[in-house]
Amino acid sequence: MTTRKNPPCDVVEPINDDANPADDLSTFQGCLTRIRDGEGSDGMLWPEENLSDGRRQSLARIDRAAVGILTAVEMLHAANRCSTMATPRRHLDEGVVEGLFFACRELAELVCREVRPA
């Protein structure tokens, strides 16, 4: 009969929350609330305090959408470059490329709607 030197399962130590940030940054609900309250793409609330809360939220949505557009366009650029330089089996599926175009279009429409004053 052999004896185990290590337990069969890892022992889980109690969680020490001292190192965790505030609830609004470390919980799903807290993060979602911050996003809805006007968090921009950098994770911070919109910095201009002389604006109404609604306008700050709109600018944060514009900022997030603009970053989304930039990301999708960079992906499209890479897909285009790949299609000109790589073998066909390495190309992105046409459905993916079309989905990226639609994502860009929808995000751009959101920016156009949000940038206009209410």
C-alpha positions in Angstrom: 0.0 0.0 0.0 1.4 3.4 -1.0 0.7 6.6 0.9 0.1 9.8 -1.0 2.4 12.7 -0.3 -0.1 15.2 -1.9 -3.8 15.3 -1.4 -5.9 14.1 -4.4 -7.4 17.6 -4.9 -5.9 21.0 -4.5 -6.8 22.6 -1.2 -8.5 25.9 -1.8 -7.5 28.6 0.5 -10.2 31.1 1.7 -10.5 34.1 -0.6 -8.9 37.2 0.8 -10.7 40.2 -0.7 -8.3 42.8 0.6 -6.6 43.0 -2.7 -9.8 43.3 -4.8 -10.9 46.7 -6.0 -14.2 48.1 -5.0 -17.4 46.2 -5.9 -18.1 48.4 -8.9 -14.8 47.2 -10.5 -14.7 43.6 -9.3 -18.2 42.2 -9.8 -20.0 41.5 -13.0 -23.0 43.6 -11.9 -20.7 46.4 -10.8 -18.9 46.5 -14.1 -22.1 46.4 -16.1 -23.5 49.3 -14.1 -20.3 51.3 -14.7 -20.6 50.6 -18.4 -24.2 51.7 -18.5 -23.4 54.8 -16.4 -20.9 56.1 -19.0 -17.7 54.2 -18.9 -15.6 54.7 -22.0 -13.4 52.3 -23.9 -10.6 52.9 -21.4 -12.7 51.7 -18.5 -13.0 55.1 -16.9 -16.1 57.3 -16.6 -16.3 60.1 -19.1 -13.9 62.8 -17.8 -15.8 66.0 -18.7 -17.8 66.8 -15.6 -19.5 70.0 -17.0 -21.8 67.9 -19.2 -25.1 66.4 -18.3 -25.1 62.7 -17.2 -26.9 61.8 -20.4 -24.4 63.5 -22.6 -21.5 61.8 -20.7 -23.2 58.4 -21.3 -23.6 59.2 -25.0 -20.0 60.2 -25.4 -18.9 57.0 -23.6 -21.0 55.0 -26.0 -19.5 56.8 -29.0 -16.0 56.1 -27.6 -16.7 52.4 -27.2 -18.3 52.2 -30.6 -15.4 54.0 -32.2 -12.9 51.5 -30.7 -15.2 48.7 -31.9 -15.1 50.2 -35.4 -11.3 50.5 -35.3 -10.9 46.9 -34.2 -13.3 45.5 -36.9 -11.6 47.6 -39.6 -8.2 46.4 -38.5 -9.6 42.8 -38.8 -11.0 43.5 -42.2 -7.6 45.0 -43.3 -5.8 41.9 -42.1 -8.4 39.7 -43.9 -7.9 41.7 -47.1 -4.1 41.4 -46.9 -4.4 37.7 -46.2 -6.7 37.2 -49.2 -4.1 38.8 -51.5 -1.0 37.0 -50.0 -2.2 33.7 -48.6 -3.5 30.5 -50.1 -7.3 30.3 -50.4 -7.6 27.8 -47.5 -6.1 30.4 -45.2 -8.6 33.1 -46.1 -11.3 34.1 -43.7 -14.7 32.7 -44.5 -16.9 35.2 -46.5 -19.5 35.1 -43.8 -17.0 36.3 -41.3 -15.9 39.2 -43.6 -19.5 40.1 -44.3 -20.2 40.0 -40.5 -17.3 42.4 -39.9 -18.7 44.8 -42.5 -22.1 44.7 -40.9 -20.6 45.3 -37.4 -18.7 48.3 -38.8 -21.9 49.7 -40.3 -24.0 49.2 -37.2 -21.3 50.7 -35.0 -21.0 53.7 -37.3 -24.7 54.2 -37.3 -24.6 54.2 -33.5 -21.9 56.8 -33.5 -23.9 59.0 -35.9 -27.0 58.7 -33.7 -25.2 59.4 -30.5 -23.1 62.3 -31.7 -26.1 64.4 -32.5 -27.4 66.6 -29.6 -30.7 65.4 -28.1 
